[in-house]
Amino acid sequence: MPFSREDKHLINLLRQEKHYSARYFLKEFPNRNWTLSGLNHLLKKIDNFGSVTSVEWCAGSGRPRSARTVANVDTVADLV
């Protein structure tokens, strides 16, 4: 279950200020469809990086960008 931005901010705030555990989050918010493993993963990220912004996006995550410059396009065209 992906967490919404509001969920991440709420979890981050309660984790840092009140030190809630994953099981306590499930107990306090039974109407949310959060899973224990999803909360554990998110709490691990919060503990390692310390903020929600780094939880939302980590530098270097994802597919690397390819460089499509004029020189590279010409080199590929010459090779083909």
N, C-alpha and C positions, 0 to 999 in steps of 0.2 A: 504494500500500500504506500504510494508516494505521499509525502507530507506536504501540505500546503505551506505557503510562506508564513501565514499566521500561526500555523501549528509549530513551525520551526522556531519562531520568535517566542511563543509561549513556552515551549519545551526548554529553550535556551535560558530564558529568564528564571524559570522555576528550578532548573538544574544548578545554575550558578548561585542563586540566592538562597534556595531552600534545600539544595542537595537531594532532590527527588531521584529515586531509582526508577528503572524501567517498570518494575512490578508496581511501584506506587503510582506511576502515571496511569497504568492500566486500571488500577483500583479507583483512582480519582476521576478518571474520564472514561467510564464504561460505554458511553454512547458513541465514542469515536471508534473507528474500525482500525485501530493501531494494532500491530503485532509486536510480540515481545522481541523477536529478532530484529525487526525494523527499528524499534526504539533503542535496543542495545547498540546497533550500528550507528545510529544518529548520536547517541550519547558518547560513544567512543570518539566520534569526530569532534564533538563539542569539547570534550576533555582534552583532546590533543591540540586543537587549534585555538580554542578559547572564545570564538565568536560565531555568530550565525552567518555573517557574510562569508567567512572562509568555509562554512559548511555548505553554503549555496554554490560556491564556485571556488575551486582550487586551481591555482596557476599550474599549467602543465597537464591538466586533466583533459581527456578527450583526444580526438584525432589531430595529429600535427597538420599544420597548414602547408600546402604546397606553394612553392614560389612560381607564379606564372608571370614572368617578366618577358619583355620583348626578346632579350638575348636567349632565354631558355626556349621560347617558342621558335625562334630562328634555328637554334641548334637541333631541336626535334624535327623541324621541317627538313633540314639538311640531311639528317640521318634517315628519314623516311624516303 
